[in-house]
Amino acid sequence: MGRLPEAAPLMLRLKADLHTHCADDPRDRIDYSAEMLIDAVAQLNFDVLAIALHKRVGYTERLAAYARERGILLIPAIELRVENKHVLVLNPDAEQVHAQTFAELRRLGRRGAAFIAPHPFYPGRSCLHGRLVENIDLFDGIEYCSLYLRGLNPNRKAVRVARRFGLPLIGTSDTHAMPFSDSTFSMIEAREASTEAVVDALRQGRVSLVTRPRPVLHAALMVTFFVRDQLESLAGPFRQEAGPP
């Protein structure tokens, strides 16, 4: 009797937000703690969360345990500033968190990390814009950011670029203000709920976008944050870590 074909491994479908911020961010003025964010995310039945502080990894074993008690896998993350452009890195290592150029990131390679292009075509000098296509080989996915309205959506160009290069769209909230909303998120098909399995799923494109226009009140809060941020950066000397939320 011939050997039966092996059954495909069962995949978990994980609700994920891979780009958020909290009061620990060294660059942004945010009035809620990581614990408050985790509690809000848990109330909306998320399985995976990444808190991506600017220029610093905010992940700690204490926070990971706090999230785990609420049914959430917390993934290490950072929002790097690379040649004055933002790059979102999930599960970075000690060398990757200090990368300052695209050439340096390319030399270091993926290792155990995944690279996502955050809000690439939003207004703001820290958004990638043309640098995304120039460095498309570095990225495992392109962010579809929650900050948009039905008639005003800077993500449209990101969709075109993702289709052109066969990259997945990664739905995130890029939360900087409460209330937390699940208007945009990702569903990830992973073999297990672990950092390594989530990174592997992203690299292989096993992720789908779930999105709807953000409630007007939530969008207004984010726009207010964005405008204030831009005015502050124009009012004084250019800060190395400045940029949009």
C-alpha positions, 0 to 999 in steps of 0.5 A: 500500500502506498504512503498516504500524503502528509496532511497540510499543517493546520494554520491559526488565523491571528488578528494582528495590529503590527504598528502602534505607539504608547507613552514610552515612545521617546519621540511622541507625546502620548498619554496612554501606557503600554498596559492601557494599549494592551487592555484596549487591544484585548477588548477587541479580541486581537491575538498579536500586537507590536508596539513600535516605538521610534528609534527604540524597542519597547518590548520587555518580558514584563510587558510580554507577560502582561499581554500573554495574560490577556491572550495577546502575543506581543512582538518586539518592534521598532520604527527606525529612521533610515536616511530620514525615512521611517522603516518598521522592523518586527523582531529586530536584532541588536545590530538592526536597531542601529541601522541608519542607511538602506545599504546597512539594512541590506548588508545586515539582511533579514535574519529573524526580522520582517521589514514593513514600509509604514505609511509610505505615501502619506504627507511628511518628509519621513514617509518613504515616497520614492525611496520605497520602490528604490529599496523594494527588495528590503521589504516584506510588506507595505502598510495600509494605515488606518488613518484615512476617510472614504474620500481621502485615502493616501493608501491608494498608491501603496496598494498599486505598489504592493500589487506591482511587486507582489507584496502583501498589504499589512493593515495597521492602526499606527495608533497614537491616540485613544480610543483604540479602533480596529477599523484596520488590521491584519489577519495572519495565517501562522502555524502557531502563535509565536514571533517566529511563526508570525514573521515567517507568515509575513515573509511568505505573504500569508496575511490579508487586509481587513479595513474600513474607513476610520470613524470621523472622530477617531480620524480627527484625533489622529489628524490633530496629532499629525498637524501638531507634530508637523507644526512643532517640527517646522517651528524649531530646528529639524530634529533627527527623530522628527516625522509623522505619526 
